[in-house]
């Protein structure tokens, strides 16, 4: 198929998939198609109704949903929302784990002309109040009774909210002023409205426009309260273009993936909700506790995960090797000797000799592929990681096992990837790649070394916050807040952050200041530094107040522990402190830990007290990775 670039022709052609011509025509020739995502789902259903749109893991197998089934369910839910009074421009929140119903609901919201707002399923009640209240959502779709309970706890503070719909079971415990429905009820109401007004759905669908808001993605509050990032159908189309650049097979052949992350975050939403509509991607949704069996069952051909998920899978595999028969352990060690030799040759920039490559191919077939098959990733050739710092040893070990693991860079405001290791196989760790091969996707640095980005995928501002939008925009350039170095070849290396932001290796972006402020509200605490950048979880270094310093150590620790437990109850799991240490000495200006104004220099503090920090994180897993990869640093 030839890629359509003329808007009028695009509307007529109903081309499927939309990005089919990107590879042949060149990415720079792509122009957004004048169709909304809801309209494109109907297009797919009209052209290839029996093709698989997505799958749902039921515990034993992947149950497929065709494009015809997808479009039909979307129609019912959209009309069900309309029957409840949801109109164009209204916001509708979704708080549930990723699943097929989530996807259908999001596209139904768009079909009705409303705007989907993702709320992370592990959010505490206070976070639900913040996001749903800020977006002024009129309706909310939740997963189960536990989610309903969170909403019920804060609903008196949400004056705009008038409807709650539950995927699993009838909502209960809500005020009489709230209309409560099950998802099945919603679909039934939609079918009834369709019978009495069969032209309504097409009327609503045709009212959509590519420059209307397609999603509100809320940030993690890296500079204060979470901000609603506005992405339109147009910006999301260009975000998906970036995915096709990195994975050309997306445009022509089926590419399987498994999704068990919350779809309210940008990366899972892009790859699990929006990208499949324009490409040949087929996602199998499952619960987190089903991820291992779903990986083995679906055998994905593509992976985009935060670093921690790559680490967890690798850690499980290394544990399995230790429990394997001695004969396999011997075969594995022999295979790793060959793999390390190949990795060293690649890092040197030299071509792998033919004889060595032949030996490596043999151990791949006999050892590494069977090992990866037990994990369900034997069909993965190229894998991607983003949203946090990747441990070099993990990066190296996956590559030794034959998975071409590469790094990406993007933000909520870009939605898609603006940097990636796209131009070479098995790249060494240390950079997040270079700019996309399209002149419209441009990068530069400020005089302070901050990365600035521009391109057609950039967000359209923060919801109801023009001041915050102006703060991060420099003309048409978006200020990322990340400090970088760009070498002569265009490779970008992250070296720090313009603001104090923590990114855990699970991909959660966190502002430490609000947590530190709450810690310092404790009468026992004089100063506190939250730790967690590149780590699995958050911890804290604490300097006692004068009153706290007078207490016996055990009493002080008990008091701090109680305060932290109360603090944790206010936050979702990723924002909770898992441990703390009391600093043995005061912060020092001479050691560079404080500025002349008394401001804490976070990097210097972490260096000075690194031993205490390391105590709060188990080094066993990292040492295992390092021992296998035999890398230094």
Legacy VTK file of the C-alpha trace (Angstrom):
# vtk DataFile Version 3.0
C-alpha trace
ASCII
DATASET POLYDATA
POINTS 633 float
0.000 0.000 0.000
1.133 3.533 -0.723
1.088 5.873 2.237
-1.592 8.556 2.038
-0.306 12.038 2.806
-3.102 14.161 1.364
-5.669 14.817 4.140
-8.706 14.657 1.868
-7.491 11.470 0.236
-6.730 9.999 3.655
-10.306 10.486 4.798
-11.598 8.770 1.667
-9.114 5.930 1.481
-9.568 4.506 4.998
-6.054 3.126 4.626
-5.148 0.213 6.919
-2.790 0.300 8.630
-2.096 4.014 8.371
1.683 3.687 8.690
2.058 0.968 6.065
4.085 3.174 3.739
6.506 4.696 6.230
9.404 2.352 5.490
9.099 2.577 1.703
8.404 6.292 1.495
10.651 7.465 4.299
9.603 8.788 7.662
10.094 12.413 6.658
7.245 12.003 4.150
4.696 11.039 6.791
1.932 13.534 7.495
-0.790 13.038 10.064
-3.920 11.481 8.624
-7.098 13.512 9.058
-8.749 10.821 11.166
-9.239 10.487 14.895
-8.271 7.257 16.607
-11.926 6.404 17.145
-12.572 6.861 13.432
-9.555 4.692 12.590
-10.881 1.821 14.735
-14.065 1.874 12.687
-11.935 1.985 9.523
-10.042 -1.131 10.597
-13.291 -2.911 11.405
-14.642 -2.048 7.953
-11.569 -3.232 6.040
-10.361 -6.235 8.080
-13.154 -7.133 10.535
-11.889 -10.619 11.426
-8.248 -9.653 12.022
-7.135 -9.673 15.669
-7.084 -6.239 17.303
-5.868 -7.306 20.771
-5.997 -10.263 23.169
-6.810 -10.817 26.835
-5.023 -13.468 28.886
-7.605 -15.576 30.734
-5.155 -17.537 32.868
-4.459 -20.260 30.328
-4.536 -18.635 26.889
-4.839 -15.381 24.976
-8.475 -14.699 24.013
-8.582 -12.604 20.808
-10.836 -9.634 20.100
-11.310 -8.846 16.414
-11.567 -5.369 14.959
-15.272 -5.952 14.356
-15.810 -6.915 18.003
-13.686 -3.968 19.159
-15.657 -1.489 17.045
-19.012 -2.934 18.115
-18.193 -2.784 21.841
-16.784 0.710 21.411
-20.030 1.816 19.801
-22.121 0.410 22.660
-19.997 2.016 25.377
-19.901 5.385 23.577
-23.685 5.455 23.282
-24.011 4.260 26.873
-21.953 7.265 27.966
-24.088 9.537 25.807
-27.207 8.108 27.461
-25.715 9.143 30.809
-25.261 12.703 29.611
-21.550 12.619 28.731
-21.033 15.192 25.986
-18.265 16.566 23.803
-15.372 17.964 25.800
-16.303 16.242 29.074
-13.554 14.403 30.895
-14.020 10.741 31.822
-11.460 9.124 34.150
-10.397 5.480 33.968
-8.777 3.834 37.003
-8.117 0.129 36.490
-5.267 -2.223 35.551
-4.612 -2.569 31.826
-7.162 -4.822 30.137
-9.187 -5.001 26.956
-12.129 -3.163 28.529
-9.781 -0.257 29.358
-8.869 0.105 25.690
-12.468 -0.155 24.461
-13.592 2.385 27.058
-10.871 4.895 26.147
-11.815 4.768 22.463
-15.523 4.907 23.320
-14.887 8.085 25.316
-13.197 9.558 22.252
-16.079 8.377 20.045
-18.486 10.337 22.249
-16.313 13.437 21.853
-15.134 13.306 25.480
-11.572 13.102 26.809
-10.109 10.045 28.601
-8.112 10.745 31.771
-5.900 7.936 33.034
-5.640 7.444 36.802
-3.032 4.917 37.916
-4.740 1.902 39.566
-2.478 1.953 42.642
-3.263 5.617 43.363
-4.142 6.476 46.943
-7.483 8.158 47.601
-5.764 11.556 47.901
-4.261 11.148 44.437
-7.631 10.132 43.029
-9.089 13.319 44.498
-6.279 15.409 42.989
-6.453 14.028 39.442
-10.206 13.587 39.114
-10.798 16.948 40.748
-8.249 18.822 38.667
-9.579 17.377 35.408
-13.161 17.984 36.569
-14.138 14.544 35.310
-17.908 14.048 35.123
-17.686 10.252 35.028
-15.254 7.629 36.235
-14.722 4.035 35.155
-13.018 1.798 37.729
-11.894 -1.798 37.978
-13.391 -3.367 41.110
-14.819 -2.783 44.576
-11.470 -1.602 45.987
-11.341 1.125 43.343
-14.940 2.104 44.079
-14.008 2.447 47.757
-11.253 4.935 46.889
-13.692 7.011 44.901
-16.345 6.822 47.632
-13.828 8.162 50.159
-13.284 11.386 48.198
-16.470 11.817 46.169
-17.806 14.622 48.437
-14.809 16.673 47.272
-15.493 16.021 43.565
-18.462 18.248 42.676
-18.204 17.591 38.929
-18.348 13.792 39.277
-21.831 12.386 38.722
-21.299 8.849 37.296
-19.223 5.847 38.450
-19.001 2.706 36.293
-17.293 -0.514 37.390
-15.835 -3.213 35.158
-16.234 -5.866 37.874
-19.423 -5.899 39.911
-21.961 -3.235 40.787
-20.500 -0.144 42.520
-21.614 0.281 46.124
-21.092 2.697 48.980
-21.526 5.793 46.815
-23.879 8.700 47.588
-27.324 8.637 46.000
-26.330 11.657 43.937
-23.884 9.454 41.988
-25.252 7.299 39.159
-23.750 3.810 39.596
-23.514 1.326 36.719
-21.648 -1.789 35.735
-19.822 -1.866 32.422
-22.351 -4.441 31.222
-25.178 -2.026 32.167
-23.434 0.704 30.199
-23.234 -1.443 27.066
-26.856 -2.474 27.391
-27.910 1.178 27.631
-25.843 1.887 24.542
-27.541 -0.861 22.581
-30.933 0.471 23.590
-30.067 3.996 22.495
-28.679 2.659 19.209
-32.029 1.027 18.461
-33.972 4.238 19.009
-31.397 6.564 17.432
-29.250 4.568 14.977
-27.684 7.694 13.431
-26.374 9.084 16.717
-23.095 7.159 16.868
-21.987 8.216 13.381
-22.975 11.784 14.204
-20.794 11.734 17.330
-17.927 9.963 15.554
-17.899 12.372 12.604
-17.743 15.309 15.007
-14.208 14.340 16.000
-11.178 16.251 14.726
-7.509 15.377 14.765
-6.551 18.504 16.728
-8.977 17.782 19.549
-7.591 16.478 22.848
-7.204 12.698 22.672
-5.869 12.095 26.191
-4.852 13.734 29.443
-1.756 12.070 30.876
-0.957 13.238 34.371
2.657 13.685 35.379
3.950 12.234 38.618
4.254 15.704 40.137
7.966 16.184 39.490
7.714 19.920 40.223
4.746 19.978 42.597
1.167 18.922 41.977
0.635 16.546 39.018
-0.063 18.328 35.742
-2.445 17.140 33.032
-0.475 16.819 29.797
-2.643 17.452 26.735
-2.051 15.267 23.681
-4.170 15.477 20.558
-4.887 12.892 17.880
-2.264 14.677 15.776
0.520 14.617 18.373
-0.190 10.961 19.151
0.031 10.049 15.467
3.539 11.499 15.322
4.424 9.677 18.535
3.434 6.412 16.852
5.546 7.369 13.859
8.537 7.237 16.189
7.576 3.706 17.220
7.478 2.656 13.568
10.933 4.128 12.976
12.318 1.955 15.763
10.302 -1.127 14.814
9.788 -1.155 11.023
8.011 -4.514 11.182
5.153 -2.763 12.971
3.958 -1.447 9.624
3.821 -4.721 7.699
3.709 -7.817 9.895
2.036 -8.757 13.157
4.130 -7.811 16.169
3.077 -9.409 19.445
3.606 -7.822 22.843
2.367 -8.420 26.389
1.027 -5.579 28.527
0.688 -5.761 32.302
1.460 -2.144 33.195
-1.102 0.534 33.923
-2.373 2.208 30.757
-2.669 5.609 32.421
1.049 6.187 31.885
2.287 7.493 28.557
4.492 4.640 27.357
2.050 1.754 28.041
-0.823 3.829 26.626
1.103 4.644 23.476
2.157 1.038 22.830
-0.978 -0.660 24.186
-3.862 1.646 23.247
-2.962 3.972 20.375
-0.121 2.391 18.385
-2.032 -0.833 17.513
-4.722 1.247 15.788
-2.206 2.540 13.230
0.099 -0.479 12.971
0.206 -4.294 12.990
0.900 -4.469 16.737
-1.217 -6.974 18.678
-1.150 -6.634 22.465
-2.062 -9.352 24.953
-3.277 -7.772 28.189
-2.847 -9.555 31.501
-2.667 -8.896 35.222
0.755 -8.341 36.745
0.545 -11.656 38.601
-0.134 -13.379 35.259
2.825 -11.815 33.455
5.134 -14.852 33.558
2.561 -17.274 32.174
1.308 -14.723 29.639
4.848 -14.118 28.364
5.347 -17.849 27.864
1.938 -18.194 26.244
1.981 -15.179 23.941
5.749 -15.278 23.203
6.042 -11.585 22.303
8.203 -10.361 19.466
8.579 -6.882 20.943
9.209 -5.431 24.418
9.277 -1.858 25.732
9.781 -1.952 29.494
11.238 0.204 32.258
14.622 -1.088 33.486
13.289 -2.802 36.589
11.178 -5.252 34.584
14.204 -6.277 32.520
16.080 -6.780 35.789
13.329 -8.864 37.394
13.062 -11.218 34.432
16.817 -11.615 34.331
17.027 -12.216 38.068
14.400 -14.963 37.857
16.278 -16.628 35.026
19.569 -16.612 36.948
17.823 -18.217 39.921
16.440 -20.917 37.619
19.930 -21.594 36.244
21.236 -22.192 39.769
18.484 -24.781 40.287
19.099 -26.469 36.917
20.959 -29.795 36.506
24.744 -29.599 36.636
24.970 -30.496 32.947
22.975 -27.417 31.944
24.960 -25.200 34.300
28.151 -26.400 32.612
26.674 -25.724 29.147
25.596 -22.282 30.315
29.065 -21.373 31.624
30.663 -22.523 28.358
28.114 -20.474 26.404
28.787 -17.402 28.547
32.506 -17.659 27.814
31.712 -17.354 24.106
29.145 -14.609 24.708
31.605 -12.519 26.736
34.137 -12.760 23.922
31.525 -11.595 21.406
30.455 -8.733 23.700
34.038 -7.553 24.151
34.556 -7.549 20.381
31.383 -5.539 19.839
32.387 -2.990 22.484
35.744 -2.518 20.767
33.941 -1.537 17.581
35.398 -4.409 15.599
33.492 -6.938 13.513
32.944 -10.323 15.169
35.213 -12.881 13.415
33.413 -15.497 11.348
34.609 -18.429 13.467
33.591 -16.724 16.711
30.203 -15.811 15.253
29.662 -19.443 14.264
30.411 -20.585 17.832
28.103 -17.896 19.191
25.296 -18.984 16.851
25.658 -22.520 18.173
25.422 -21.553 21.840
22.476 -19.305 21.015
20.612 -22.258 19.546
21.591 -24.788 22.197
21.634 -22.680 25.385
20.379 -19.103 25.217
17.293 -19.582 23.058
15.991 -22.496 25.207
16.706 -20.397 28.292
14.838 -17.427 26.848
11.991 -19.724 25.751
11.402 -20.610 29.413
10.895 -16.874 30.009
8.722 -16.386 26.924
11.139 -14.012 25.161
12.748 -16.355 22.652
11.070 -14.509 19.742
12.349 -11.096 20.899
15.150 -9.834 18.683
15.223 -6.150 19.640
13.975 -4.968 23.052
13.732 -1.428 24.368
14.011 0.222 27.741
13.059 3.707 28.886
11.718 5.671 31.864
14.725 5.134 34.112
18.418 4.356 34.419
19.407 0.967 33.014
22.131 -0.893 34.923
25.033 -1.527 32.482
25.418 -5.114 33.677
21.767 -5.882 32.942
22.083 -4.256 29.528
25.198 -6.286 28.753
23.847 -9.613 29.980
20.664 -9.443 27.891
22.789 -8.665 24.845
25.028 -11.624 25.608
21.924 -13.810 25.672
21.047 -12.595 22.190
18.485 -9.867 22.924
19.456 -6.594 21.251
18.499 -4.367 24.198
18.504 -0.646 23.372
17.633 2.556 25.214
15.020 5.211 24.468
14.273 8.682 25.731
10.960 10.462 25.909
8.808 12.300 28.429
5.107 12.630 29.136
5.228 15.902 27.221
6.684 14.231 24.109
4.640 11.044 24.576
6.764 9.230 22.006
10.486 8.757 21.703
12.647 11.708 20.677
15.940 9.890 21.198
16.805 6.241 20.685
19.618 3.865 19.839
18.025 3.267 16.450
20.970 3.234 14.060
23.068 0.273 15.210
22.633 -3.200 16.637
23.784 -4.161 20.143
24.825 -0.637 21.181
26.995 -0.333 24.298
25.356 1.157 27.386
25.961 4.754 28.320
23.769 6.812 25.994
20.068 7.114 25.198
20.765 7.282 21.473
20.357 10.126 19.033
17.566 12.170 17.494
15.047 10.546 15.178
15.902 10.506 11.446
13.339 13.165 10.608
14.267 16.872 10.504
11.020 17.772 12.248
12.253 15.942 15.374
15.043 18.271 16.505
17.128 18.563 19.673
19.606 21.085 21.058
21.042 22.133 24.402
20.655 25.386 26.289
23.622 27.359 27.544
23.271 25.423 30.818
23.359 22.054 29.017
19.641 21.331 29.336
18.127 19.199 26.573
15.566 21.066 24.456
13.257 19.267 22.022
10.880 20.308 19.273
8.700 18.323 16.907
5.133 17.566 15.829
4.688 15.096 18.704
5.021 17.753 21.432
2.153 18.175 23.875
-0.292 21.053 23.498
0.119 22.396 27.016
-0.858 21.549 30.582
-4.556 21.311 31.380
-5.797 24.635 32.806
-2.237 25.716 33.612
-0.858 28.216 31.070
1.781 29.431 33.535
3.292 25.959 33.925
3.150 25.508 30.139
5.014 28.778 29.568
7.629 27.758 32.109
8.710 24.667 30.141
8.446 26.132 26.639
11.107 28.280 24.995
9.305 29.317 21.848
8.675 26.065 19.978
11.254 24.208 22.078
10.316 22.100 25.110
12.687 22.282 28.071
13.040 18.691 29.289
14.772 19.459 32.596
17.498 16.916 31.802
21.162 17.907 31.527
22.957 16.130 28.686
26.129 15.873 26.679
25.920 15.387 22.894
28.993 13.967 21.163
30.149 14.605 17.600
28.081 11.694 16.251
24.899 13.012 17.866
24.784 10.433 20.682
23.181 11.854 23.811
24.326 11.039 27.330
22.234 11.969 30.360
24.420 13.555 33.046
21.947 15.024 35.499
18.775 17.005 35.992
18.165 20.714 35.985
15.764 20.172 38.899
15.743 17.678 41.728
13.734 14.830 40.238
13.961 11.174 41.111
13.277 8.520 38.475
13.113 5.031 39.956
14.244 2.121 37.837
10.580 1.165 37.575
10.078 4.364 35.570
8.247 6.396 38.233
9.110 10.113 38.148
8.952 11.612 41.624
9.590 15.011 43.132
11.398 14.440 46.436
10.594 17.888 47.833
6.955 17.303 48.897
7.965 14.110 50.719
10.912 15.855 52.350
8.680 18.710 53.478
6.359 16.235 55.186
9.313 14.487 56.806
10.639 17.785 58.154
7.236 18.524 59.651
8.103 15.845 62.201
9.452 17.506 65.389
12.196 14.887 65.474
13.593 15.854 62.059
15.795 18.800 61.171
16.681 17.807 57.608
15.824 14.938 55.236
16.941 13.795 51.804
14.829 11.311 49.866
16.852 8.753 47.901
15.777 6.561 44.986
17.108 7.759 41.639
17.728 4.638 39.541
16.730 2.465 42.499
13.814 0.093 43.020
12.152 2.133 45.782
12.447 5.279 47.881
14.380 5.633 51.140
15.482 8.614 53.222
18.535 10.011 54.975
17.497 11.892 58.118
19.243 14.460 60.295
17.575 14.689 63.731
16.368 17.938 65.230
17.742 19.167 68.552
14.840 17.473 70.330
15.307 14.281 68.361
19.028 14.247 69.085
18.366 14.148 72.846
16.494 10.844 72.561
18.000 7.394 72.837
18.662 5.960 69.383
16.012 3.233 69.670
13.368 5.729 70.817
14.302 8.121 68.001
14.079 5.333 65.422
10.678 4.219 66.708
9.375 7.780 66.537
10.668 8.275 63.012
9.281 4.912 61.910
5.820 5.805 63.196
5.911 9.169 61.413
7.000 7.526 58.156
4.275 4.873 58.402
1.683 7.639 58.713
3.274 9.484 55.811
3.272 6.346 53.648
-0.452 5.894 54.259
-1.005 9.145 52.347
0.781 7.938 49.218
0.598 5.240 46.571
3.182 2.477 46.791
5.829 4.012 44.470
5.924 7.153 46.646
6.277 5.323 49.950
9.551 5.243 51.896
10.748 1.672 52.406
13.615 2.441 54.792
15.578 5.255 56.412
18.935 5.931 58.055
19.936 8.524 60.614
23.003 10.443 59.456
25.982 10.194 61.837
27.056 13.814 61.387
25.744 17.201 60.317
25.799 18.370 56.710
28.957 20.285 55.829
29.594 23.365 53.733
33.254 22.377 53.464
32.391 18.951 52.079
30.290 20.568 49.367
27.052 19.202 50.819
25.599 22.675 51.290
25.718 25.849 49.216
26.725 29.148 50.776
22.993 29.845 51.214
22.520 26.580 53.063
20.797 24.744 50.191
21.453 21.022 50.067
23.569 19.727 47.194
21.811 16.405 46.658
24.507 14.723 44.561
27.236 15.575 47.078
25.135 14.307 49.981
24.519 10.982 48.225
28.244 10.632 47.591
29.230 11.497 51.170
26.715 9.128 52.698
26.863 6.421 50.024
27.573 3.666 52.565
24.353 4.456 54.420
22.452 4.571 51.122
23.833 1.203 50.042
22.716 -0.337 53.337
19.120 0.433 52.372
19.360 -1.404 49.057
20.377 -4.998 48.638
23.486 -5.273 46.490
23.096 -9.032 46.029
21.093 -8.869 42.817
23.395 -6.289 41.218
26.460 -8.321 42.187
24.895 -11.367 40.505
24.366 -9.416 37.274
27.898 -8.037 37.419
29.380 -11.459 38.065
27.626 -12.890 35.038
28.404 -10.006 32.699
31.942 -9.541 34.107
31.787 -5.784 33.613
33.359 -3.125 35.754
31.234 -0.229 37.092
LINES 1 634
633 0 1 2 3 4 5 6 7 8 9 10 11 12 13 14 15 16 17 18 19 20 21 22 23 24 25 26 27 28 29 30 31 32 33 34 35 36 37 38 39 40 41 42 43 44 45 46 47 48 49 50 51 52 53 54 55 56 57 58 59 60 61 62 63 64 65 66 67 68 69 70 71 72 73 74 75 76 77 78 79 80 81 82 83 84 85 86 87 88 89 90 91 92 93 94 95 96 97 98 99 100 101 102 103 104 105 106 107 108 109 110 111 112 113 114 115 116 117 118 119 120 121 122 123 124 125 126 127 128 129 130 131 132 133 134 135 136 137 138 139 140 141 142 143 144 145 146 147 148 149 150 151 152 153 154 155 156 157 158 159 160 161 162 163 164 165 166 167 168 169 170 171 172 173 174 175 176 177 178 179 180 181 182 183 184 185 186 187 188 189 190 191 192 193 194 195 196 197 198 199 200 201 202 203 204 205 206 207 208 209 210 211 212 213 214 215 216 217 218 219 220 221 222 223 224 225 226 227 228 229 230 231 232 233 234 235 236 237 238 239 240 241 242 243 244 245 246 247 248 249 250 251 252 253 254 255 256 257 258 259 260 261 262 263 264 265 266 267 268 269 270 271 272 273 274 275 276 277 278 279 280 281 282 283 284 285 286 287 288 289 290 291 292 293 294 295 296 297 298 299 300 301 302 303 304 305 306 307 308 309 310 311 312 313 314 315 316 317 318 319 320 321 322 323 324 325 326 327 328 329 330 331 332 333 334 335 336 337 338 339 340 341 342 343 344 345 346 347 348 349 350 351 352 353 354 355 356 357 358 359 360 361 362 363 364 365 366 367 368 369 370 371 372 373 374 375 376 377 378 379 380 381 382 383 384 385 386 387 388 389 390 391 392 393 394 395 396 397 398 399 400 401 402 403 404 405 406 407 408 409 410 411 412 413 414 415 416 417 418 419 420 421 422 423 424 425 426 427 428 429 430 431 432 433 434 435 436 437 438 439 440 441 442 443 444 445 446 447 448 449 450 451 452 453 454 455 456 457 458 459 460 461 462 463 464 465 466 467 468 469 470 471 472 473 474 475 476 477 478 479 480 481 482 483 484 485 486 487 488 489 490 491 492 493 494 495 496 497 498 499 500 501 502 503 504 505 506 507 508 509 510 511 512 513 514 515 516 517 518 519 520 521 522 523 524 525 526 527 528 529 530 531 532 533 534 535 536 537 538 539 540 541 542 543 544 545 546 547 548 549 550 551 552 553 554 555 556 557 558 559 560 561 562 563 564 565 566 567 568 569 570 571 572 573 574 575 576 577 578 579 580 581 582 583 584 585 586 587 588 589 590 591 592 593 594 595 596 597 598 599 600 601 602 603 604 605 606 607 608 609 610 611 612 613 614 615 616 617 618 619 620 621 622 623 624 625 626 627 628 629 630 631 632
